[in-house]
Amino acid sequence: MPIPYSQNRKPELLSPAGNMESFFAAVDNGADAVYFGLKDFSARASAQNFSLDDASKAIAYARRKSIKVYIALNTLVKTLELERAVDLLIALEEMQPDSIIIQDLGLLYLIQSQFPGFNIHASTQMAIHNLAGVKQLEQLGFKRVVLARELSSAEIKNIAENISIEIETFIHGALCYSYSGLCFFSSMIGGRSGNRGKCAQPCRKPYHSQSGEGGYLFSMKDLLTLSGISDLVDAGVDSLKIEGRMKSPEYVAVVTDAYRKAIDGELSDQDEIANRIKTVFSRETTSAYVMGNNNLSVKNDSDIRQIKATDIVNPSYPANIGLYAGEVIRSDENHIVIRAEAGIGVRDLLQVFENVSAKPALLHVKTIKVNGKRVFSVEAGDTAVINSEQKIKRGAKLYIVSSQKTKETFAQKIPKKLTSTKVPVNLEVRIETDSIAVSGKVMQFIFKKDYPLNLEKSINRITNEEDLKNCFSRLGETPFEPAIISVGISEGLFVPLSVLNNIRREYFNGLSAAWQNNRVLKCDEVKRWLKEEFTKYGNLISEEKHLYHGISEDEVRLSLKIDRLNCLDFVLREKIYKLYIVLTDKTISYLQKNDDIVDTLLKERDKTVFSLPVIMRDIGNGFETYNYFKESVNALIKRGFRQFQISNLWAMDLFGDADVILYADYPLYSLNPLSVIKLRELGFQRNTLSPEDGMENLKTLLSGNTDLILYQDTPLFTSEACVWANMKSACPGIDRCGFEKMALTNEHGDRFIAINEACRTVIINERSFSINHLIKPFLEAGHRDYRVDLCYKDYTPETISDLLSGIKSEKKVRNSTIGNFERGLL
């Protein structure tokens, strides 16, 4: 049963840290918990991140302050990286952070199999966006889910009221244009994968349409929800998360302080605090999808219709703008005269915009004069003279991007002496007349030692239990700290303190050596287990080889995926193994109106697989919601269809107890054998390898039930931010929208196509992804299962025929791209 929500319960305030300075900025300014990444497997690889030594010290300090620490290992892990992941988990197991944040299903399998003591949180990279998804992850053993940033407060409330697992949601910071975990833009265009923490942020670059309209069309404003915190508290959110592992300590301090006050009901001057935030780092701000008019709106008719937010992208400028501080009213040699709209102080850093399109200049404030006198600062409404070695046009706008006053107010100090984490040990000390027996338990490791002694009963001085506990709790420079100390001593015995101290020192020296040896042994054991799992995967591959019976060595078993049914007759005449049909409102409506098409597919039911979309909201359009698809799936099952492909774990809930065969599409990422094993464990009989993966890693993942994509118009962005509505600054509503698709070009001349997919923007490359001319190594390795995706574009029988002919002859597709296939996935 869901846990009843108490109005008096405050949610956790969770702050980011990219380094030790930011960690202390979070702790000192009111964070209840801090999350950070390590040098490896962090979705913010460009952040400074933490060494293991720094992580240990941070965790130890946080524990003394009753603050929680979450470690982000939330990238996809390639096969050859799993041993390094084991090394990290061995080290983290000793530090005992409060949770590990992950995305990779293989990492989930590894942790649950070999490190069951960890709490696991599901990263927002898993794109969990509905109630069914949260419930599914709870069944998988996750303790918390970080929800997708695209949800409204109404959707969040609906989820929180119907589950018992913890919910975490973002309240502040940078926003991605695409759903996190579904962005391939940086990877497929530049080789730097967002799923691997190396995003190059192509969303912050300029693009223009064929009509000349353009700007930073995908550059999201920054999230700011100070005014709506009460809505999220009332929704029952367990943790409110600030984005910013790549931001400065000053940013972490100021933003944490602001939301601490908001949560505690002490936000006395919201405008002043919001302005302070803008001086440490801020693009233009928005409440995005969370609050107010940006929520999904219900009209008077019976259907819920989507109204898109049109103020969440800033097409004019993609970077830190700062706090608007005034306008230049005169410019003279070596100085400017300004009319201040905010407080400006000496040593502040200003950003100067002379016009909308020009790159801003920076101005360091060295001197300020008012009425001819030098002052340290001016307030809003003042007219002042500021030094300027550069000529600045009249009318130029000034923004504060660094405030000396804020820096001094939120200056951070790292304590000089920091200690590393200590491993809790449960001790049992027993004293008899002839010996002292000491037994310690560290996690599941037990170390016992007996010390022979010849003790006699004493009349005047005896050793009591309190003496023993005091002695054995002084562990000094050892890597241990006492947890539970259980003692027992025969009545009347006396043991000199010097003897007890010697025994304690000798015992813990022995325990330290044995414990370190145990860590090495466990690491070796887990890596042996890993090799056994690889062997198991190899056996799986061998077992699935029989699926290739009747196929010659140079043949392939080709599957097709389509999102339109206009070429169905032609496609079914081709020699294909599986036909994946994407379920959309259009294809479902077409099937409902054409029984003859359904009858045709029923005759081909062994090859017909219906593919579910990756996003399916609880609240949204009258169609393409979770309930809409649940009804559609049930109707197909009743007609006799049994094969379905899904792209997100939430979709497993659609089928109930129905006897169906499930296949995993590539957004259920499998970049290592453990991920595939986990998918098989969950009941998936087939999986698809990621189109962003490289050749060498793909070779480690081939089996008889694994599709390798040869051709695809890969969705680079999948976004709830409508590019058309934001360009036009208006959304007419889905019933009156004329936007279908448009071409966009970047500054290098690369062309992309923006497509309206049921009021969701999908961006594809004009150049399709194709590796059919490079599959010889896979054929030589014995792999025969390949897939061609014919989605998003209007493929005709002629183009399909040409494409399939080229695949059979291993001919390169003209004007195509191979993505990361040869260069490898970073």
Disulfide bonds with the S-S distance in Angstrom:
none
